[in-house]
């Protein structure tokens, strides 16, 4: 067998020092530890939530989901961002999207000098990418409102059997279900659940896990086994 020369040994040693042990849990890749973002829920808290939430083997597709509310569409979660609902922020004269922006943006500026509800500017500390985004209504899609537990997934996992009133409240729940986030991250997420999508900023995974589990428990929505595995993997790295 040919011996390894000095140069080859140095290359191998350098590569060895750079190698990380990567373990895949759902869509989570665990490499060097990233400190969770300040205010993230603890491992103990997430594990308590995981012990309470219902689980099912997998997501099923019962059919019938249609978000649109144009003529002939089923409008299963009611008109988008309607103020005509009985949840937090409902019937206050402002639509849900602007209520979320007003809550989450720092330095929120309003049209007409604050005499109406329309948010036209502010700064978002994005909970998905960990970046700071300057919001300008002229480029409104740069900041979008995400349903933490995707509406289509909720429909498939039980909301298809809810009353229209409960679905309307769920889709406009300011306190638990809605987040202002980076538009591109929201588009990438789509209707995917934690087994298939997690925020790009790993420091925010604990926060996201806590939000997702809180919504699931509040509305008695189950996790799939794959989602449970992914979230338990996250919990292990929380403070």
One Martini backbone bead per residue (centre of mass of N, CA, C, O) as a GRO file, in nm:
protein
  239
    1UNK     BB    1   0.097   0.035   0.022
    2UNK     BB    2   0.068   0.362  -0.014
    3UNK     BB    3   0.189   0.622   0.126
    4UNK     BB    4   0.129   0.912   0.300
    5UNK     BB    5   0.193   1.216   0.249
    6UNK     BB    6   0.234   1.518   0.390
    7UNK     BB    7   0.027   1.674   0.219
    8UNK     BB    8  -0.207   1.472   0.249
    9UNK     BB    9  -0.227   1.488   0.558
   10UNK     BB   10  -0.296   1.789   0.572
   11UNK     BB   11  -0.557   1.777   0.410
   12UNK     BB   12  -0.705   1.573   0.591
   13UNK     BB   13  -0.687   1.740   0.850
   14UNK     BB   14  -0.843   1.986   0.744
   15UNK     BB   15  -1.102   1.837   0.672
   16UNK     BB   16  -1.158   1.714   0.949
   17UNK     BB   17  -1.192   1.994   1.096
   18UNK     BB   18  -1.450   2.077   0.899
   19UNK     BB   19  -1.623   1.857   0.986
   20UNK     BB   20  -1.966   1.781   1.021
   21UNK     BB   21  -2.223   1.653   1.208
   22UNK     BB   22  -2.509   1.540   1.036
   23UNK     BB   23  -2.858   1.564   1.132
   24UNK     BB   24  -3.168   1.444   1.024
   25UNK     BB   25  -3.486   1.615   1.113
   26UNK     BB   26  -3.657   1.615   0.878
   27UNK     BB   27  -3.562   1.949   0.786
   28UNK     BB   28  -3.340   1.933   1.000
   29UNK     BB   29  -3.013   2.066   1.037
   30UNK     BB   30  -2.752   1.958   1.254
   31UNK     BB   31  -2.503   2.153   1.374
   32UNK     BB   32  -2.392   2.402   1.488
   33UNK     BB   33  -2.470   2.584   1.743
   34UNK     BB   34  -2.753   2.804   1.781
   35UNK     BB   35  -2.860   3.055   1.942
   36UNK     BB   36  -3.136   3.140   2.060
   37UNK     BB   37  -3.354   3.364   2.058
   38UNK     BB   38  -3.468   3.595   2.234
   39UNK     BB   39  -3.752   3.456   2.404
   40UNK     BB   40  -3.742   3.170   2.386
   41UNK     BB   41  -3.850   2.880   2.443
   42UNK     BB   42  -3.820   2.614   2.627
   43UNK     BB   43  -3.770   2.288   2.637
   44UNK     BB   44  -3.979   2.223   2.856
   45UNK     BB   45  -4.217   2.369   2.725
   46UNK     BB   46  -4.222   2.214   2.456
   47UNK     BB   47  -4.255   1.931   2.581
   48UNK     BB   48  -4.527   1.990   2.708
   49UNK     BB   49  -4.675   2.044   2.445
   50UNK     BB   50  -4.605   1.769   2.309
   51UNK     BB   51  -4.767   1.602   2.533
   52UNK     BB   52  -5.057   1.731   2.447
   53UNK     BB   53  -5.066   1.701   2.162
   54UNK     BB   54  -5.194   1.579   1.895
   55UNK     BB   55  -5.175   1.279   1.687
   56UNK     BB   56  -5.098   1.167   1.353
   57UNK     BB   57  -4.969   0.986   1.107
   58UNK     BB   58  -5.107   1.178   0.873
   59UNK     BB   59  -5.184   1.362   0.609
   60UNK     BB   60  -5.487   1.452   0.472
   61UNK     BB   61  -5.717   1.475   0.172
   62UNK     BB   62  -6.053   1.567   0.163
   63UNK     BB   63  -6.117   1.814   0.029
   64UNK     BB   64  -6.258   2.148  -0.050
   65UNK     BB   65  -6.034   2.348  -0.071
   66UNK     BB   66  -6.112   2.714  -0.071
   67UNK     BB   67  -6.014   3.042  -0.034
   68UNK     BB   68  -6.170   3.178  -0.226
   69UNK     BB   69  -6.438   3.459  -0.284
   70UNK     BB   70  -6.544   3.430  -0.544
   71UNK     BB   71  -6.745   3.352  -0.770
   72UNK     BB   72  -6.784   3.002  -0.698
   73UNK     BB   73  -6.636   3.006  -0.435
   74UNK     BB   74  -6.599   2.875  -0.106
   75UNK     BB   75  -6.467   3.035   0.128
   76UNK     BB   76  -6.373   2.861   0.399
   77UNK     BB   77  -6.230   3.131   0.567
   78UNK     BB   78  -6.321   3.364   0.441
   79UNK     BB   79  -6.249   3.671   0.408
   80UNK     BB   80  -5.976   3.838   0.372
   81UNK     BB   81  -5.918   4.032   0.651
   82UNK     BB   82  -6.165   4.056   0.812
   83UNK     BB   83  -6.362   4.249   1.050
   84UNK     BB   84  -6.607   4.030   1.044
   85UNK     BB   85  -6.518   3.928   1.355
   86UNK     BB   86  -6.481   3.773   1.698
   87UNK     BB   87  -6.200   3.831   1.734
   88UNK     BB   88  -5.923   3.976   1.768
   89UNK     BB   89  -5.996   4.296   1.622
   90UNK     BB   90  -6.281   4.282   1.581
   91UNK     BB   91  -6.481   4.545   1.505
   92UNK     BB   92  -6.256   4.811   1.474
   93UNK     BB   93  -6.226   4.917   1.153
   94UNK     BB   94  -5.995   4.704   1.090
   95UNK     BB   95  -5.802   4.515   0.924
   96UNK     BB   96  -5.604   4.247   0.983
   97UNK     BB   97  -5.342   4.324   0.843
   98UNK     BB   98  -5.311   4.606   0.985
   99UNK     BB   99  -5.310   4.496   1.271
  100UNK     BB  100  -5.049   4.335   1.248
  101UNK     BB  101  -4.862   4.565   1.165
  102UNK     BB  102  -4.916   4.746   1.413
  103UNK     BB  103  -4.799   4.537   1.617
  104UNK     BB  104  -4.502   4.461   1.477
  105UNK     BB  105  -4.420   4.736   1.402
  106UNK     BB  106  -4.184   4.964   1.420
  107UNK     BB  107  -4.276   5.277   1.366
  108UNK     BB  108  -4.560   5.307   1.278
  109UNK     BB  109  -4.724   5.427   0.986
  110UNK     BB  110  -4.998   5.632   0.887
  111UNK     BB  111  -5.242   5.724   0.715
  112UNK     BB  112  -5.330   6.042   0.764
  113UNK     BB  113  -5.173   6.070   1.040
  114UNK     BB  114  -5.357   5.834   1.198
  115UNK     BB  115  -5.679   5.843   1.091
  116UNK     BB  116  -5.617   5.546   1.013
  117UNK     BB  117  -5.527   5.196   0.949
  118UNK     BB  118  -5.308   5.239   0.738
  119UNK     BB  119  -5.006   5.099   0.678
  120UNK     BB  120  -4.696   5.263   0.537
  121UNK     BB  121  -4.483   5.206   0.779
  122UNK     BB  122  -4.174   5.047   0.898
  123UNK     BB  123  -4.035   4.791   1.123
  124UNK     BB  124  -3.908   4.455   1.078
  125UNK     BB  125  -3.853   4.176   1.285
  126UNK     BB  126  -3.795   3.887   1.146
  127UNK     BB  127  -3.901   3.557   1.249
  128UNK     BB  128  -3.758   3.392   0.998
  129UNK     BB  129  -3.471   3.549   0.911
  130UNK     BB  130  -3.359   3.779   1.120
  131UNK     BB  131  -3.433   4.039   0.984
  132UNK     BB  132  -3.442   4.378   0.878
  133UNK     BB  133  -3.741   4.549   0.769
  134UNK     BB  134  -3.847   4.787   0.547
  135UNK     BB  135  -4.160   4.926   0.536
  136UNK     BB  136  -4.352   4.975   0.225
  137UNK     BB  137  -4.647   5.009   0.068
  138UNK     BB  138  -4.526   5.016  -0.225
  139UNK     BB  139  -4.397   4.719  -0.105
  140UNK     BB  140  -4.601   4.513   0.043
  141UNK     BB  141  -4.488   4.211  -0.032
  142UNK     BB  142  -4.233   4.214   0.156
  143UNK     BB  143  -4.477   4.197   0.361
  144UNK     BB  144  -4.636   3.929   0.520
  145UNK     BB  145  -4.911   3.721   0.622
  146UNK     BB  146  -4.892   3.454   0.840
  147UNK     BB  147  -4.993   3.123   0.885
  148UNK     BB  148  -4.858   2.921   1.094
  149UNK     BB  149  -5.103   2.744   1.045
  150UNK     BB  150  -5.194   2.637   0.771
  151UNK     BB  151  -5.490   2.638   0.619
  152UNK     BB  152  -5.469   2.376   0.452
  153UNK     BB  153  -5.373   2.202   0.691
  154UNK     BB  154  -5.612   2.252   0.875
  155UNK     BB  155  -5.822   2.133   0.691
  156UNK     BB  156  -5.692   1.842   0.676
  157UNK     BB  157  -5.677   1.831   1.022
  158UNK     BB  158  -6.014   1.949   1.078
  159UNK     BB  159  -6.147   2.226   0.965
  160UNK     BB  160  -6.364   2.094   0.775
  161UNK     BB  161  -6.552   2.049   1.055
  162UNK     BB  162  -6.608   2.329   1.102
  163UNK     BB  163  -6.726   2.618   1.150
  164UNK     BB  164  -6.732   2.912   0.990
  165UNK     BB  165  -6.669   3.085   1.244
  166UNK     BB  166  -6.408   2.936   1.330
  167UNK     BB  167  -6.251   2.977   1.068
  168UNK     BB  168  -6.254   3.286   1.077
  169UNK     BB  169  -6.106   3.320   1.342
  170UNK     BB  170  -5.848   3.166   1.270
  171UNK     BB  171  -5.768   3.349   1.013
  172UNK     BB  172  -5.777   3.617   1.244
  173UNK     BB  173  -5.560   3.546   1.470
  174UNK     BB  174  -5.360   3.767   1.633
  175UNK     BB  175  -5.243   3.609   1.889
  176UNK     BB  176  -5.149   3.317   1.730
  177UNK     BB  177  -5.157   3.286   1.386
  178UNK     BB  178  -5.017   3.571   1.324
  179UNK     BB  179  -4.752   3.695   1.095
  180UNK     BB  180  -4.509   3.912   1.020
  181UNK     BB  181  -4.319   3.863   0.712
  182UNK     BB  182  -4.124   3.760   0.486
  183UNK     BB  183  -4.230   3.714   0.171
  184UNK     BB  184  -4.041   3.487   0.064
  185UNK     BB  185  -4.074   3.295   0.305
  186UNK     BB  186  -4.380   3.262   0.276
  187UNK     BB  187  -4.377   3.142  -0.010
  188UNK     BB  188  -4.200   2.897   0.062
  189UNK     BB  189  -4.388   2.767   0.267
  190UNK     BB  190  -4.686   2.780   0.238
  191UNK     BB  191  -4.840   2.457   0.339
  192UNK     BB  192  -4.614   2.387   0.525
  193UNK     BB  193  -4.474   2.191   0.769
  194UNK     BB  194  -4.218   2.118   0.991
  195UNK     BB  195  -4.114   1.867   0.822
  196UNK     BB  196  -4.077   2.081   0.549
  197UNK     BB  197  -4.057   2.354   0.735
  198UNK     BB  198  -3.831   2.622   0.826
  199UNK     BB  199  -3.683   2.873   0.930
  200UNK     BB  200  -3.394   3.009   0.814
  201UNK     BB  201  -3.357   3.090   1.111
  202UNK     BB  202  -3.237   2.893   1.361
  203UNK     BB  203  -3.280   3.088   1.609
  204UNK     BB  204  -3.617   3.065   1.545
  205UNK     BB  205  -3.723   2.771   1.601
  206UNK     BB  206  -3.837   2.785   1.889
  207UNK     BB  207  -4.047   2.998   1.834
  208UNK     BB  208  -4.200   2.845   1.612
  209UNK     BB  209  -4.272   2.595   1.776
  210UNK     BB  210  -4.441   2.744   1.987
  211UNK     BB  211  -4.652   2.860   1.795
  212UNK     BB  212  -4.752   2.601   1.662
  213UNK     BB  213  -4.839   2.452   1.924
  214UNK     BB  214  -5.037   2.664   2.033
  215UNK     BB  215  -5.235   2.650   1.799
  216UNK     BB  216  -5.295   2.347   1.804
  217UNK     BB  217  -5.415   2.344   2.093
  218UNK     BB  218  -5.630   2.567   2.076
  219UNK     BB  219  -5.762   2.401   1.801
  220UNK     BB  220  -5.724   2.092   1.795
  221UNK     BB  221  -5.464   2.030   1.627
  222UNK     BB  222  -5.271   1.809   1.473
  223UNK     BB  223  -4.995   1.618   1.447
  224UNK     BB  224  -4.774   1.475   1.280
  225UNK     BB  225  -4.526   1.258   1.317
  226UNK     BB  226  -4.322   1.429   1.160
  227UNK     BB  227  -4.368   1.692   1.318
  228UNK     BB  228  -4.299   1.586   1.595
  229UNK     BB  229  -4.008   1.511   1.533
  230UNK     BB  230  -3.912   1.794   1.450
  231UNK     BB  231  -3.992   1.941   1.723
  232UNK     BB  232  -3.819   1.766   1.910
  233UNK     BB  233  -3.553   1.843   1.779
  234UNK     BB  234  -3.572   2.139   1.856
  235UNK     BB  235  -3.611   2.124   2.168
  236UNK     BB  236  -3.318   2.013   2.232
  237UNK     BB  237  -3.202   2.329   2.148
  238UNK     BB  238  -3.325   2.463   2.382
  239UNK     BB  239  -3.290   2.643   2.687
   0.00000   0.00000   0.00000
